[in-house]
Amino acid sequence: MAGLLGLTRSLAGASRRGRPEDVAALLAFLVGHSASFITGQSGHIDGCWLLH
């Protein structure tokens, strides 16, 4: 199991845990003018831990 955890960590995009500021940055973008054409999306704010 330790090998799988090490592999997962090596594939992750961020080498740190998320912070509230990370979520706030996405929310600030979504409520701003630049996101006016974005509708019905879900955002994964997980530092690339969600592997498809």
Protein Blocks (a to p, Z undefined) as FASTA:
>chain_A
ZZmmmmmmmmpmbfcdcdfklmmmmmmmmmmmklmmgghiacddehhmacZZ
